[in-house]
Amino acid sequence: MASTPSSAGDGRRGRLPHRIETDAEAVQRDLVRLVLTVVELVRQLMERQALRRVEGGDLDEQQEEELGMALMKLSEGMQELRDRFGFTEADLNIDLGPLGPLLPRD
């Protein structure tokens, strides 16, 4: 049986190489994707909380209108950022393995 680098008996089993080859553009794109994912998660949480407050009767009509406009502008801003960086909504939904996707699928 041939020995592979990961199974070699030199004590380095499972270790990362000293240098990881990275593409600066890919790293930047992944960072932007992560930041947009976090912002989208917070946006969706804010939207759900706002709906609870509206349904609970905590807001007057003017506050509901202002909240609706703010959420609409935030949603439009997220769409512009996704377009600018070439991401779709699905691109921002990180798969958490057995836990499922990070963002709910609407």
C-alpha positions as CSV (number, residue, x, y, z in Angstrom):
1,M,0.0,0.0,0.0
2,A,1.5,3.3,-1.1
3,S,2.0,6.0,1.5
4,T,0.2,9.4,0.8
5,P,1.5,12.7,2.2
6,S,-1.4,12.8,4.7
7,S,-0.7,9.3,6.0
8,A,3.1,9.5,6.0
9,G,4.7,8.6,9.3
10,D,6.5,12.0,9.6
11,G,4.1,13.3,12.3
12,R,2.4,15.9,10.0
13,R,-0.8,14.0,9.5
14,G,-3.8,16.4,9.1
15,R,-1.7,19.5,9.4
16,L,-2.1,22.4,7.0
17,P,0.9,23.3,4.8
18,H,3.1,26.1,5.9
19,R,1.8,28.3,3.1
20,I,-1.7,28.4,1.8
21,E,-2.1,29.4,-1.7
22,T,-4.8,32.1,-1.9
23,D,-6.2,34.3,-4.6
24,A,-6.6,37.8,-3.3
25,E,-9.7,38.4,-5.4
26,A,-11.3,35.2,-4.1
27,V,-10.5,36.1,-0.5
28,Q,-12.0,39.6,-1.0
29,R,-15.1,38.2,-2.7
30,D,-15.6,35.6,0.1
31,L,-15.2,38.4,2.7
32,V,-17.8,40.6,1.0
33,R,-20.1,37.5,0.7
34,L,-19.8,36.9,4.5
35,V,-20.4,40.5,5.4
36,L,-23.5,40.7,3.1
37,T,-24.7,37.4,4.6
38,V,-24.5,38.8,8.1
39,V,-26.2,42.1,7.1
40,E,-29.0,40.1,5.4
41,L,-29.5,38.0,8.5
42,V,-29.8,41.1,10.6
43,R,-32.1,42.7,8.1
44,Q,-34.4,39.7,8.1
45,L,-34.4,39.6,11.9
46,M,-35.3,43.3,12.0
47,E,-38.1,42.7,9.5
48,R,-39.6,39.9,11.6
49,Q,-39.4,42.0,14.8
50,A,-41.1,44.9,13.0
51,L,-43.9,42.6,11.8
52,R,-44.4,41.3,15.4
53,R,-44.7,44.9,16.6
54,V,-47.2,45.8,13.9
55,E,-49.3,42.7,14.6
56,G,-49.1,43.3,18.3
57,G,-50.5,46.8,17.9
58,D,-47.4,48.5,19.4
59,L,-47.2,51.1,16.7
60,D,-49.4,53.9,15.5
61,E,-50.2,54.3,11.8
62,Q,-47.4,56.8,11.2
63,Q,-44.8,54.6,12.8
64,E,-46.0,51.6,10.8
65,E,-45.6,53.7,7.6
66,E,-42.1,54.9,8.5
67,L,-41.0,51.4,9.5
68,G,-42.3,49.9,6.3
69,M,-40.5,52.6,4.2
70,A,-37.2,52.0,6.2
71,L,-37.4,48.2,5.7
72,M,-38.2,48.7,2.0
73,K,-35.2,51.0,1.5
74,L,-33.0,48.5,3.4
75,S,-34.2,45.7,1.2
76,E,-33.5,47.8,-1.9
77,G,-30.0,48.6,-0.6
78,M,-29.3,44.9,-0.1
79,Q,-30.4,44.2,-3.7
80,E,-28.1,46.9,-5.0
81,L,-25.1,45.5,-3.0
82,R,-25.9,42.0,-4.3
83,D,-26.0,43.2,-7.8
84,R,-22.9,45.3,-7.4
85,F,-20.9,42.3,-6.2
86,G,-22.6,39.7,-8.4
87,F,-24.4,37.7,-5.7
88,T,-27.8,36.2,-5.7
89,E,-30.0,35.8,-2.6
90,A,-29.1,32.1,-2.7
91,D,-25.4,32.9,-2.7
92,L,-25.8,34.5,0.8
93,N,-27.5,31.6,2.3
94,I,-24.7,29.7,3.9
95,D,-25.2,25.9,4.4
96,L,-24.7,25.0,8.0
97,G,-24.6,21.3,7.3
98,P,-26.9,19.3,9.5
99,L,-28.5,22.5,10.8
100,G,-29.6,23.5,7.4
101,P,-29.3,26.9,5.7
102,L,-28.5,30.0,7.7
103,L,-31.3,32.1,6.2
104,P,-34.9,30.8,5.9
105,R,-36.0,30.1,2.4
106,D,-39.0,32.3,1.7
